[in-house]
Amino acid sequence: MKNIPEIPHDVSTQNPLVWAGLDVAKATFDAAVCLGCPGTYTLRDLPVQTFPRTAQGACACVQWLDHILESADRTAVVRGVMEATGKYSQELAGWLVSQRPALAPAIINPQQASAFTKSLFLRNITDKTAARALACYGMERHPAPYAPPSQEQAVLRDLSRHRETLVAMRVAQENRMEEGSESVHVRQAQKRLLATIERQIKNVDKELRKQATAMANVHRDTRLLQTIYGVGFLTAVTILAELGDLRRFERGRQLSAFAGLSPRNIHSGTSVSKRPRLCKKGAPRLRRTLYLSAMVVIRGDNDLSDTYQHLIAQGKSRMAALGAVMRKLLLVMRAVLLSGKPYDPHYARCGKLSPKTAIST
């Protein structure tokens, strides 16, 4: 490269910091390197190379990055950033870390990458330009390294997501059977298929309980979460599978924002003032699970139901009040795990928590 700009430094190590953008596909991935500070380069100047998405391809990518740095600064620290593409990005991140732990690739939400790429006002979007845009994103935003889930969380997540898929198939099959069929053969085939799906769901439920019981930490946490009114075994396992250990969140606001349950306000000038809604930036599986639990909670005799009724009395819509209960329910789960004690459904009524604090916790 000609006229290599000054490389920014990593704050923690004081070494020059270089970002590699990785656009991941099923069979290949494109890697681009951003060496300069924002505003000191153009997108087309960033070097880019295509590699097979294999362990050997990850090794070749690391060697290519080393070759690029030979012309810039050998002491530079290289970080990677890629979009979340399920197993494809997770496997590549694992291969890269095994080759170069300091690479510490970040896996970001595709919406973040898409919004950033749109801000560059590119006329054409290809794999190479996407990799270059990701490299620029890393240089400007410095995303945190990807923290892979534990083996326990990965097993529970795969099982719970597979169960969700089977349940969706069961609902679709039941809807088709309600429409009816003039063919006896079709009706019999539909019944056999529904019976097979039901059997698969039961097998997954059995395996979920077996795995949760075998994992000491998960077994303890699920038992604690089930003391909360409206939270059953499947709800507790789904929450732990999608979020991991709730204790890792230092504040409740971080947890609610991660789950997409924080309010989203839109106000501009005097003419734009929309009603607050859930931001819905987190996993939809979490919100579906919490929604069903909240529907049960508000029908019981507990502090969460009191919160719902209090918000309705204040003039809030039922959906807004239910969203607040979903958020508070998740925070209660975290509080129960932090305390290590079973849930007290009348905690606020005992004078330990004021009604205002109960809503805003």
Residue frames relative to the residue before (quaternion, step in Angstrom):
aa qw qx qy qz dx dy dz
M 1.0000 0.0000 0.0000 0.0000 0.00 0.00 0.00
K 0.3522 -0.7353 0.5454 0.1947 3.55 -1.10 0.75
N 0.8455 0.1184 -0.1007 0.5109 3.52 -1.18 0.69
I 0.0445 0.8280 -0.5541 0.0739 3.54 0.73 1.11
P 0.3638 -0.7505 0.5052 0.2219 3.62 -0.66 1.05
E 0.6516 -0.4974 0.3956 0.4142 3.53 -1.29 0.22
I 0.3586 -0.7500 0.5225 0.1895 3.55 -0.87 1.02
P 0.4333 -0.6920 0.5017 0.2860 3.63 -0.84 0.89
H 0.4208 -0.7256 0.5002 0.2149 3.56 -1.21 0.54
D 0.4959 -0.6207 0.5252 0.3050 3.49 -1.28 0.59
V 0.4717 -0.7062 0.4500 0.2763 3.57 -0.75 1.07
S 0.6949 0.5011 -0.2889 0.4273 3.61 0.93 -0.87
T 0.7982 0.2764 -0.1361 0.5177 3.60 0.95 -0.84
Q 0.3448 -0.7550 0.4779 0.2876 3.59 1.28 -0.31
N 0.4902 0.6200 -0.4540 0.4112 3.59 1.21 0.44
P 0.6084 -0.5366 0.4144 0.4126 3.61 -1.15 0.48
L 0.2344 -0.7917 0.5563 0.0935 3.58 -0.95 0.93
V 0.0635 -0.7816 0.6202 -0.0188 3.54 -0.85 1.10
W 0.2057 -0.7893 0.5696 0.1010 3.57 -1.00 0.84
A 0.1769 -0.7623 0.6173 0.0803 3.53 -1.05 0.93
G 0.2258 -0.7663 0.5895 0.1198 3.56 -0.76 1.07
L 0.1174 -0.8089 0.5760 0.0106 3.58 -0.83 1.03
D 0.1151 -0.7761 0.6189 0.0373 3.56 -0.56 1.19
V 0.1645 -0.8497 0.5003 0.0257 3.56 -0.27 1.34
A 0.0476 -0.7588 0.6494 0.0185 3.55 -1.03 0.92
K 0.7361 -0.4213 0.2809 0.4491 3.58 -1.26 -0.03
A 0.8113 0.2664 -0.1185 0.5067 3.58 0.80 -1.00
T 0.8028 0.1673 -0.0654 0.5686 3.60 1.08 -0.63
F 0.1044 -0.7525 0.6349 0.1405 3.52 -1.37 -0.03
D 0.3093 -0.7390 0.5747 0.1673 3.54 -1.15 0.76
A 0.1392 -0.7901 0.5952 0.0459 3.55 -0.94 0.97
A 0.0393 -0.7768 0.6285 -0.0095 3.54 -0.99 0.96
V 0.2640 -0.7752 0.5614 0.1195 3.57 -1.11 0.71
C 0.1442 -0.7615 0.6286 0.0653 3.55 -0.98 0.96
L 0.1596 -0.8392 0.5186 0.0363 3.56 -0.46 1.25
G 0.7607 0.4159 -0.2041 0.4547 3.58 1.06 -0.67
C 0.6177 -0.5120 0.4405 0.4028 3.50 -1.37 0.09
P 0.6351 -0.5236 0.3857 0.4168 3.62 -1.14 0.46
G 0.7799 0.3086 -0.2562 0.4805 3.55 -0.92 0.98
T 0.6803 0.4805 -0.2931 0.4694 3.59 1.27 -0.16
Y 0.7532 0.2813 -0.1755 0.5681 3.59 1.25 0.15
T 0.3221 -0.6898 0.5999 0.2463 3.52 -1.36 0.20
L 0.6569 -0.5590 0.3363 0.3780 3.54 -1.14 0.63
R 0.6840 0.5029 -0.3022 0.4334 3.58 0.90 -0.84
D 0.6087 0.5697 -0.3592 0.4195 3.61 1.21 -0.29
L 0.5707 0.6146 -0.3902 0.3799 3.60 1.18 -0.36
P 0.4243 -0.7026 0.5028 0.2713 3.60 -0.81 0.94
V 0.0316 -0.7991 0.5999 -0.0233 3.57 -1.03 0.81
Q 0.0186 -0.7927 0.6085 -0.0319 3.55 -1.12 0.75
T 0.3345 -0.7373 0.5573 0.1841 3.57 -1.15 0.71
F 0.0501 -0.7957 0.6035 -0.0125 3.58 -0.99 0.92
P 0.5215 -0.6016 0.4796 0.3689 3.60 -1.15 0.44
R 0.4330 -0.7018 0.5002 0.2641 3.57 -1.00 0.79
T 0.4017 0.6526 -0.5184 0.3795 3.51 0.38 1.38
A 0.6767 -0.4584 0.3601 0.4498 3.56 -1.28 0.09
Q 0.6408 0.5071 -0.3261 0.4752 3.58 1.07 -0.73
G 0.6375 0.5227 -0.3299 0.4600 3.58 1.04 -0.71
A 0.6304 0.5188 -0.3316 0.4727 3.59 1.05 -0.71
C 0.6330 0.5191 -0.3267 0.4724 3.59 1.04 -0.76
A 0.6556 0.5000 -0.3087 0.4741 3.59 0.99 -0.85
C 0.6234 0.5401 -0.3401 0.4517 3.59 1.05 -0.69
V 0.6474 0.5103 -0.3190 0.4678 3.59 0.96 -0.85
Q 0.6488 0.5061 -0.3157 0.4725 3.58 0.99 -0.81
W 0.6370 0.5214 -0.3208 0.4684 3.58 1.03 -0.77
L 0.6348 0.5200 -0.3252 0.4700 3.59 1.01 -0.79
D 0.6367 0.5195 -0.3279 0.4660 3.59 0.99 -0.80
H 0.6468 0.5193 -0.3166 0.4602 3.56 1.01 -0.81
I 0.6338 0.5250 -0.3308 0.4618 3.58 1.01 -0.77
L 0.6948 0.4921 -0.2794 0.4439 3.58 0.93 -0.89
E 0.5278 0.6379 -0.4129 0.3795 3.59 1.18 -0.38
S 0.7099 0.4300 -0.2528 0.4972 3.57 1.12 -0.64
A 0.7039 0.4223 -0.2629 0.5070 3.59 1.28 -0.08
D 0.7146 -0.3438 0.2983 0.5312 3.58 0.23 -1.25
R 0.3475 -0.7784 0.4895 0.1835 3.56 -0.47 1.23
T 0.6493 0.5202 -0.3246 0.4499 3.60 1.17 -0.40
A 0.4527 0.7129 -0.4435 0.3003 3.59 1.26 -0.07
V 0.3526 -0.6971 0.5886 0.2077 3.54 -1.22 0.68
V 0.2140 -0.7873 0.5702 0.0961 3.57 -0.74 1.10
R 0.0590 -0.7618 0.6450 0.0151 3.56 -0.95 0.99
G 0.2654 -0.7691 0.5635 0.1432 3.56 -1.15 0.64
V 0.0638 -0.7762 0.6258 0.0422 3.55 -1.24 0.48
M 0.0504 0.7918 -0.6035 0.0792 3.57 -0.96 0.92
E 0.5369 -0.5959 0.4820 0.3526 3.55 -1.30 0.31
A 0.5308 -0.6011 0.4879 0.3449 3.54 -1.24 0.46
T 0.0755 0.7895 -0.6018 0.0943 3.57 -0.64 1.17
G 0.6641 -0.5238 0.3059 0.4370 3.57 0.98 0.83
K 0.8461 -0.1191 0.1103 0.5077 3.54 -1.02 -0.86
Y 0.5886 0.6010 -0.3776 0.3870 3.59 1.07 -0.67
S 0.7211 0.4222 -0.2508 0.4888 3.58 0.80 -1.00
Q 0.6431 0.5305 -0.3334 0.4403 3.60 1.00 -0.74
E 0.6464 0.5053 -0.3213 0.4729 3.58 0.98 -0.80
L 0.6630 0.5007 -0.3147 0.4591 3.58 0.89 -0.90
A 0.6302 0.5290 -0.3381 0.4568 3.59 0.97 -0.80
G 0.6538 0.5117 -0.3133 0.4611 3.59 0.98 -0.80
W 0.6556 0.5044 -0.3138 0.4661 3.59 0.95 -0.81
L 0.6688 0.5032 -0.3044 0.4548 3.58 0.93 -0.85
V 0.6582 0.5022 -0.3138 0.4648 3.58 0.97 -0.83
S 0.6333 0.5248 -0.3360 0.4589 3.59 1.05 -0.71
Q 0.6797 0.4645 -0.2838 0.4917 3.58 1.12 -0.62
R 0.7996 -0.0126 0.0696 0.5963 3.57 0.98 -0.90
P 0.2691 -0.8080 0.4979 0.1636 3.65 0.05 1.24
A 0.6368 0.5525 -0.3348 0.4208 3.60 1.05 -0.73
L 0.5164 0.6484 -0.4233 0.3657 3.60 1.21 -0.31
A 0.0058 0.8711 -0.4910 0.0062 3.59 1.18 -0.67
P 0.0127 -0.8506 0.5255 0.0160 3.63 0.61 1.04
A 0.3134 -0.7151 0.5960 0.1878 3.54 -1.18 0.70
I 0.1775 -0.7517 0.6270 0.1013 3.57 -1.06 0.80
I 0.1004 -0.8400 0.5333 0.0030 3.57 -0.33 1.27
N 0.6363 -0.5124 0.4211 0.3940 3.52 -1.33 0.33
P 0.5159 -0.6606 0.4410 0.3208 3.64 -0.82 0.90
Q 0.5956 0.5649 -0.3721 0.4332 3.60 1.11 -0.56
Q 0.6246 0.5266 -0.3395 0.4662 3.58 1.06 -0.69
A 0.6730 0.4897 -0.2979 0.4675 3.56 0.90 -0.91
S 0.6515 0.5188 -0.3175 0.4534 3.59 0.97 -0.84
A 0.6678 0.4962 -0.3095 0.4606 3.59 0.90 -0.89
F 0.6532 0.5069 -0.3180 0.4639 3.59 0.99 -0.81
T 0.6530 0.5127 -0.3154 0.4596 3.59 0.96 -0.86
K 0.6397 0.5192 -0.3274 0.4625 3.59 1.00 -0.76
S 0.6335 0.5436 -0.3348 0.4371 3.58 1.06 -0.70
L 0.6215 0.5375 -0.3392 0.4580 3.60 1.23 -0.41
F 0.2985 -0.7990 0.4753 0.2157 3.59 1.35 -0.20
L 0.1948 0.7972 -0.5391 0.1894 3.55 0.82 1.06
R 0.4256 -0.7068 0.5058 0.2519 3.55 -1.00 0.81
N 0.7861 0.1787 -0.0829 0.5859 3.57 1.06 -0.75
I 0.1456 -0.7716 0.6149 0.0727 3.55 -1.04 0.84
T 0.0736 0.7706 -0.6261 0.0935 3.55 -0.61 1.20
D 0.7054 -0.4311 0.3255 0.4590 3.55 -1.28 0.04
K 0.6726 0.5005 -0.3017 0.4540 3.58 0.96 -0.81
T 0.6700 0.4701 -0.3157 0.4801 3.59 0.93 -0.80
A 0.6112 0.5407 -0.3519 0.4586 3.59 1.09 -0.63
A 0.6433 0.5062 -0.3203 0.4767 3.60 1.01 -0.78
R 0.6509 0.5056 -0.3183 0.4684 3.59 0.98 -0.78
A 0.6417 0.5157 -0.3233 0.4667 3.57 1.00 -0.80
L 0.6452 0.5118 -0.3247 0.4651 3.60 1.00 -0.76
A 0.6225 0.5298 -0.3426 0.4631 3.58 1.04 -0.71
C 0.6458 0.5025 -0.3106 0.4837 3.58 1.03 -0.79
Y 0.6118 0.5468 -0.3418 0.4581 3.57 1.05 -0.78
G 0.6682 0.5018 -0.3050 0.4569 3.56 0.89 -0.89
M 0.6609 0.5140 -0.3091 0.4510 3.57 0.96 -0.84
E 0.7252 0.4323 -0.2457 0.4762 3.58 1.01 -0.77
R 0.8034 0.3413 -0.1511 0.4640 3.61 0.91 -0.89
H 0.1985 -0.8153 0.5194 0.1616 3.62 1.19 -0.47
P 0.0167 0.8341 -0.5508 0.0240 3.66 0.58 1.06
A 0.5716 -0.6091 0.4389 0.3312 3.55 -1.21 0.61
P 0.5841 -0.5870 0.4174 0.3741 3.61 -1.09 0.58
Y 0.5467 -0.6111 0.4704 0.3261 3.53 -1.22 0.60
A 0.1869 -0.7699 0.6033 0.0914 3.55 -0.88 1.00
P 0.2886 -0.7860 0.5134 0.1881 3.63 -0.21 1.17
P 0.5338 -0.6261 0.4518 0.3448 3.60 -1.07 0.65
S 0.5689 -0.5745 0.4550 0.3733 3.53 -1.21 0.47
Q 0.6661 -0.4989 0.3657 0.4168 3.55 -1.27 0.34
E 0.6321 0.5342 -0.3292 0.4547 3.57 1.03 -0.77
Q 0.6821 0.4825 -0.2939 0.4644 3.57 0.86 -0.95
A 0.6412 0.5342 -0.3308 0.4405 3.60 0.97 -0.83
V 0.6531 0.5062 -0.3179 0.4649 3.61 0.97 -0.84
L 0.6819 0.4825 -0.2930 0.4651 3.59 0.86 -0.93
R 0.6480 0.5276 -0.3240 0.4436 3.59 0.98 -0.81
D 0.6545 0.5023 -0.3196 0.4660 3.59 0.93 -0.85
L 0.6716 0.4960 -0.3049 0.4582 3.58 0.92 -0.85
S 0.6858 0.4818 -0.2976 0.4571 3.60 0.86 -0.91
R 0.6612 0.4908 -0.3146 0.4721 3.59 1.00 -0.74
H 0.6232 0.5187 -0.3424 0.4748 3.59 1.07 -0.69
R 0.6340 0.5185 -0.3320 0.4680 3.57 1.02 -0.74
E 0.6346 0.5247 -0.3341 0.4587 3.58 0.99 -0.77
T 0.6298 0.5246 -0.3282 0.4696 3.58 1.04 -0.75
L 0.6636 0.5033 -0.3023 0.4636 3.58 0.94 -0.89
V 0.6401 0.5190 -0.3301 0.4603 3.59 1.00 -0.78
A 0.6366 0.5142 -0.3240 0.4748 3.58 1.01 -0.78
M 0.6397 0.5114 -0.3222 0.4748 3.59 1.04 -0.75
R 0.6389 0.5271 -0.3290 0.4535 3.59 1.01 -0.76
V 0.6528 0.5078 -0.3150 0.4656 3.57 0.94 -0.87
A 0.6583 0.5076 -0.3110 0.4608 3.58 0.94 -0.88
Q 0.6648 0.4996 -0.3072 0.4628 3.57 0.97 -0.84
E 0.6407 0.5158 -0.3272 0.4651 3.61 0.99 -0.77
N 0.6368 0.5205 -0.3307 0.4628 3.57 1.03 -0.73
R 0.6478 0.5071 -0.3209 0.4693 3.57 1.00 -0.76
M 0.6609 0.5079 -0.3127 0.4554 3.57 0.99 -0.77
E 0.6131 0.5474 -0.3537 0.4465 3.60 1.11 -0.58
E 0.6101 0.5555 -0.3542 0.4401 3.58 1.14 -0.57
G 0.3761 -0.7509 0.4670 0.2768 3.56 1.18 -0.53
S 0.1098 -0.7743 0.6203 0.0607 3.53 -1.30 0.34
E 0.4623 -0.6836 0.4979 0.2668 3.54 -1.08 0.76
S 0.6555 0.5102 -0.3061 0.4651 3.58 1.22 -0.40
V 0.4303 -0.6929 0.5186 0.2565 3.57 -0.83 0.99
H 0.6248 0.5496 -0.3332 0.4433 3.57 1.02 -0.82
V 0.6598 0.5014 -0.3115 0.4651 3.61 0.92 -0.86
R 0.6522 0.5152 -0.3234 0.4523 3.60 0.92 -0.87
Q 0.6640 0.4963 -0.3049 0.4689 3.58 0.95 -0.85
A 0.6454 0.5193 -0.3137 0.4642 3.58 1.02 -0.83
Q 0.6455 0.5200 -0.3183 0.4601 3.57 1.01 -0.78
K 0.6424 0.5164 -0.3222 0.4656 3.58 1.01 -0.78
R 0.6539 0.5036 -0.3178 0.4667 3.57 0.98 -0.84
L 0.6512 0.5151 -0.3185 0.4574 3.57 0.98 -0.82
L 0.6494 0.5076 -0.3174 0.4689 3.59 0.96 -0.83
A 0.6425 0.5167 -0.3239 0.4640 3.59 0.99 -0.81
T 0.6343 0.5282 -0.3251 0.4615 3.59 1.06 -0.76
I 0.6559 0.5026 -0.3116 0.4692 3.58 0.95 -0.87
E 0.6343 0.5270 -0.3251 0.4630 3.59 0.98 -0.84
R 0.6588 0.5064 -0.3081 0.4633 3.56 0.96 -0.85
Q 0.6431 0.5203 -0.3201 0.4618 3.59 1.01 -0.78
I 0.6361 0.5259 -0.3290 0.4589 3.59 1.00 -0.80
K 0.6500 0.5088 -0.3142 0.4689 3.58 0.97 -0.83
N 0.6440 0.5184 -0.3228 0.4607 3.59 1.01 -0.76
V 0.6550 0.4963 -0.3122 0.4766 3.58 1.00 -0.82
D 0.6264 0.5292 -0.3386 0.4614 3.60 1.00 -0.78
K 0.6524 0.5126 -0.3098 0.4644 3.57 0.98 -0.84
E 0.6717 0.4903 -0.2944 0.4709 3.58 0.96 -0.86
L 0.6099 0.5496 -0.3480 0.4526 3.59 1.07 -0.73
R 0.6802 0.4753 -0.2917 0.4757 3.58 0.87 -0.90
K 0.6306 0.5359 -0.3317 0.4528 3.56 1.04 -0.76
Q 0.6893 0.4702 -0.2832 0.4728 3.58 0.88 -0.95
A 0.6604 0.5123 -0.3153 0.4495 3.60 0.93 -0.86
T 0.6531 0.5008 -0.3119 0.4747 3.58 1.07 -0.70
A 0.6651 0.5156 -0.3030 0.4473 3.57 1.03 -0.77
M 0.6833 0.4339 -0.2738 0.5195 3.61 1.17 -0.56
A 0.4072 -0.7633 0.4444 0.2323 3.56 -0.34 1.29
N 0.6877 0.4842 -0.2967 0.4522 3.60 0.83 -0.95
V 0.6671 0.4945 -0.3004 0.4693 3.56 0.95 -0.91
H 0.6351 0.5369 -0.3327 0.4445 3.57 0.98 -0.82
R 0.6628 0.4991 -0.3020 0.4695 3.58 0.95 -0.88
D 0.6937 0.4867 -0.2841 0.4486 3.59 0.87 -0.95
T 0.6536 0.5049 -0.3309 0.4564 3.60 0.94 -0.77
R 0.6287 0.5257 -0.3382 0.4625 3.59 1.03 -0.70
L 0.6528 0.5023 -0.3145 0.4719 3.59 1.00 -0.79
L 0.6793 0.4986 -0.2990 0.4478 3.58 0.89 -0.92
Q 0.6510 0.5300 -0.3220 0.4377 3.58 1.06 -0.65
T 0.5471 0.5873 -0.4155 0.4280 3.61 1.24 -0.08
I 0.5747 0.5638 -0.3786 0.4566 3.60 1.27 -0.23
Y 0.4922 -0.6706 0.4685 0.2975 3.56 -0.85 1.00
G 0.7960 0.2766 -0.2253 0.4889 3.58 -0.83 1.03
V 0.6614 0.4616 -0.3014 0.5086 3.59 1.28 -0.10
G 0.1086 -0.8027 0.5859 0.0249 3.54 -0.57 1.21
F 0.7612 -0.3724 0.2614 0.4621 3.53 -1.31 -0.09
L 0.6877 0.4890 -0.2991 0.4456 3.59 0.80 -0.97
T 0.6324 0.5183 -0.3342 0.4688 3.58 1.03 -0.73
A 0.6648 0.5078 -0.3043 0.4556 3.58 0.88 -0.92
V 0.6735 0.4907 -0.3007 0.4638 3.59 0.90 -0.89
T 0.6436 0.5248 -0.3266 0.4513 3.59 0.97 -0.82
I 0.6458 0.5171 -0.3186 0.4626 3.59 0.95 -0.85
L 0.6940 0.4621 -0.2786 0.4767 3.59 0.87 -0.92
A 0.6436 0.5287 -0.3272 0.4463 3.58 1.05 -0.71
E 0.7324 0.4260 -0.2395 0.4740 3.59 0.95 -0.84
L 0.7870 0.3262 -0.1578 0.4993 3.59 1.00 -0.79
G 0.4071 -0.6913 0.5026 0.3222 3.58 1.13 -0.41
D 0.7661 -0.2907 0.2562 0.5128 3.55 -1.13 -0.68
L 0.3776 -0.7537 0.4946 0.2114 3.59 -0.55 1.16
R 0.5677 0.6150 -0.3837 0.3902 3.59 1.17 -0.37
R 0.5739 0.6160 -0.3817 0.3815 3.60 1.18 -0.40
F 0.6111 0.5167 -0.3604 0.4792 3.60 1.21 -0.27
E 0.3906 -0.7586 0.4760 0.2131 3.56 -0.57 1.17
R 0.7985 0.1392 -0.0604 0.5826 3.58 1.07 -0.71
G 0.5975 -0.5862 0.4137 0.3580 3.53 -1.19 0.58
R 0.6117 0.5611 -0.3562 0.4290 3.58 1.08 -0.66
Q 0.6172 0.5374 -0.3475 0.4577 3.58 1.06 -0.67
L 0.6609 0.5101 -0.3026 0.4599 3.57 0.98 -0.85
S 0.6843 0.4774 -0.2962 0.4649 3.60 0.85 -0.92
A 0.6433 0.5049 -0.3264 0.4740 3.60 1.04 -0.71
F 0.6429 0.5270 -0.3219 0.4532 3.59 0.99 -0.81
A 0.7085 0.4419 -0.2482 0.4911 3.57 1.06 -0.74
G 0.4841 -0.6839 0.4278 0.3390 3.60 1.25 -0.11
L 0.5121 0.6600 -0.4007 0.3764 3.57 1.17 0.57
S 0.4909 0.6417 -0.4513 0.3790 3.58 1.22 0.10
P 0.5394 -0.6415 0.4278 0.3385 3.64 -1.05 0.66
R 0.2329 -0.7529 0.6039 0.1193 3.55 -1.17 0.71
N 0.1168 -0.8111 0.5729 0.0183 3.56 -0.52 1.22
I 0.0858 -0.7779 0.6220 0.0264 3.58 -1.01 0.87
H 0.1879 0.7602 -0.5936 0.1856 3.57 -0.42 1.27
S 0.1192 0.7773 -0.6096 0.1001 3.56 -0.95 0.87
G 0.8411 -0.0296 -0.0182 0.5397 3.55 -0.59 1.18
T 0.6948 -0.4518 0.3518 0.4353 3.54 -1.08 -0.79
S 0.6863 0.5106 -0.2794 0.4361 3.59 1.23 -0.26
V 0.7359 0.3543 -0.2112 0.5368 3.59 1.16 -0.52
S 0.2734 0.7302 -0.5840 0.2259 3.55 -0.56 1.18
K 0.0264 -0.8336 0.5502 -0.0408 3.55 0.05 1.33
R 0.5978 -0.5679 0.4286 0.3693 3.52 -1.24 0.48
P 0.5328 -0.6217 0.4558 0.3492 3.62 -1.00 0.72
R 0.0379 -0.7793 0.6255 -0.0024 3.53 -1.08 0.81
L 0.6228 -0.5058 0.4183 0.4257 3.55 -1.27 0.22
C 0.4897 -0.6829 0.4521 0.2992 3.58 -0.90 0.87
K 0.1613 -0.8422 0.4989 0.1256 3.60 1.20 -0.59
K 0.3466 0.7438 -0.4979 0.2806 3.57 0.95 0.88
G 0.6377 0.5338 -0.3296 0.4469 3.57 1.24 -0.21
A 0.7520 -0.3753 0.2830 0.4621 3.55 -1.33 -0.27
P 0.4418 -0.7042 0.4816 0.2774 3.64 -0.76 0.93
R 0.5571 0.6056 -0.4024 0.4013 3.62 1.11 -0.51
L 0.6361 0.5335 -0.3260 0.4522 3.57 1.01 -0.81
R 0.6921 0.4808 -0.2883 0.4546 3.56 0.86 -0.95
R 0.6219 0.5247 -0.3509 0.4635 3.60 1.03 -0.67
T 0.6645 0.5025 -0.3023 0.4632 3.56 0.94 -0.87
L 0.6893 0.4739 -0.2825 0.4695 3.58 0.89 -0.93
Y 0.5973 0.5674 -0.3628 0.4354 3.59 1.09 -0.66
L 0.6796 0.4829 -0.2970 0.4656 3.58 0.86 -0.93
S 0.6547 0.4998 -0.3189 0.4689 3.59 1.00 -0.78
A 0.6458 0.5253 -0.3227 0.4505 3.58 1.00 -0.84
M 0.6129 0.5522 -0.3498 0.4439 3.59 1.06 -0.68
V 0.6553 0.4738 -0.3017 0.5051 3.58 1.14 -0.64
V 0.6435 0.5644 -0.3255 0.4019 3.58 0.93 -0.93
I 0.7044 0.4926 -0.2887 0.4217 3.59 0.81 -0.98
R 0.6492 0.5046 -0.3222 0.4690 3.59 1.24 -0.20
G 0.6382 0.5404 -0.3200 0.4453 3.57 1.31 -0.06
D 0.5184 -0.5974 0.5081 0.3409 3.53 -1.37 -0.12
N 0.4108 0.6816 -0.4914 0.3539 3.56 0.02 1.31
D 0.6957 -0.4833 0.3334 0.4139 3.56 -1.31 0.19
L 0.6222 0.5445 -0.3483 0.4418 3.59 1.05 -0.66
S 0.6336 0.5070 -0.3222 0.4876 3.57 1.06 -0.73
D 0.6150 0.5372 -0.3403 0.4664 3.60 1.09 -0.71
T 0.6302 0.5313 -0.3293 0.4606 3.57 1.02 -0.79
Y 0.6427 0.5244 -0.3148 0.4613 3.57 0.97 -0.86
Q 0.6891 0.4716 -0.2840 0.4712 3.59 0.83 -0.94
H 0.6212 0.5435 -0.3360 0.4538 3.59 1.05 -0.73
L 0.6771 0.4828 -0.2934 0.4715 3.60 0.94 -0.85
I 0.6202 0.5272 -0.3397 0.4712 3.58 1.06 -0.71
A 0.6559 0.5114 -0.3086 0.4616 3.58 1.00 -0.82
Q 0.6534 0.5089 -0.3074 0.4686 3.59 1.17 -0.54
G 0.6108 -0.5814 0.3440 0.4131 3.57 1.26 -0.06
K 0.4364 0.6850 -0.4761 0.3372 3.60 1.22 0.17
S 0.5223 -0.6102 0.4850 0.3458 3.56 -1.16 0.56
R 0.6439 -0.5408 0.3700 0.3951 3.56 -1.22 0.46
M 0.6588 0.5016 -0.3211 0.4597 3.60 0.98 -0.76
A 0.6376 0.5155 -0.3319 0.4664 3.60 1.03 -0.75
A 0.6576 0.4950 -0.3063 0.4783 3.57 0.99 -0.85
L 0.6469 0.5118 -0.3217 0.4649 3.59 1.01 -0.77
G 0.6263 0.5303 -0.3367 0.4617 3.59 1.05 -0.72
A 0.6345 0.5182 -0.3238 0.4733 3.58 1.06 -0.75
V 0.6424 0.5094 -0.3182 0.4761 3.59 1.04 -0.75
M 0.6160 0.5394 -0.3472 0.4572 3.60 1.01 -0.75
R 0.6672 0.4973 -0.2972 0.4683 3.55 0.92 -0.92
K 0.6855 0.4772 -0.2937 0.4649 3.57 0.85 -0.92
L 0.6041 0.5599 -0.3535 0.4434 3.59 1.05 -0.72
L 0.6589 0.4954 -0.3096 0.4739 3.59 0.96 -0.84
L 0.6544 0.5020 -0.3137 0.4706 3.59 1.00 -0.78
V 0.6148 0.5319 -0.3432 0.4703 3.58 1.08 -0.68
M 0.6108 0.5445 -0.3486 0.4570 3.59 1.02 -0.74
R 0.6589 0.4962 -0.3054 0.4758 3.57 0.92 -0.89
A 0.6645 0.5128 -0.3100 0.4465 3.59 0.91 -0.90
V 0.6362 0.5269 -0.3278 0.4585 3.58 1.00 -0.79
L 0.6760 0.4783 -0.3005 0.4732 3.59 0.93 -0.86
L 0.6387 0.5230 -0.3332 0.4555 3.60 1.02 -0.71
S 0.7117 0.4463 -0.2600 0.4761 3.57 0.97 -0.83
G 0.3087 -0.7678 0.5040 0.2475 3.55 1.09 -0.67
K 0.6162 0.5327 -0.3387 0.4710 3.57 1.29 0.31
P 0.5873 -0.5754 0.4218 0.3822 3.61 -1.11 0.56
Y 0.5950 -0.6035 0.4157 0.3301 3.54 -1.22 0.60
D 0.2407 -0.7364 0.6162 0.1418 3.54 -1.07 0.87
P 0.3244 -0.7930 0.4747 0.2013 3.65 -0.29 1.16
H 0.7494 0.3283 -0.1962 0.5404 3.61 1.22 -0.37
Y 0.1443 0.8340 -0.5170 0.1275 3.56 1.08 0.79
A 0.6982 0.4661 -0.2768 0.4676 3.60 0.88 -0.94
R 0.6488 0.5373 -0.3287 0.4270 3.58 1.02 -0.74
C 0.6325 0.5375 -0.3317 0.4484 3.57 1.20 -0.45
G 0.5745 -0.6186 0.3633 0.3940 3.57 1.29 0.09
K 0.5041 0.6624 -0.4177 0.3642 3.58 1.26 0.18
L 0.7850 0.1474 -0.0697 0.5977 3.56 1.25 -0.30
S 0.3813 -0.7277 0.5192 0.2356 3.57 -0.76 1.00
P 0.6309 -0.5488 0.3743 0.4008 3.64 -1.11 0.53
K 0.6464 0.5164 -0.3330 0.4524 3.62 0.97 -0.78
T 0.6664 0.4845 -0.3071 0.4763 3.57 0.97 -0.85
A 0.6140 0.5687 -0.3518 0.4193 3.58 1.04 -0.72
I 0.6826 0.4768 -0.2918 0.4706 3.58 1.06 -0.69
S 0.7749 0.3873 -0.1871 0.4631 3.58 0.91 -0.91
T 0.4170 0.7258 -0.4693 0.2812 3.61 1.23 -0.03
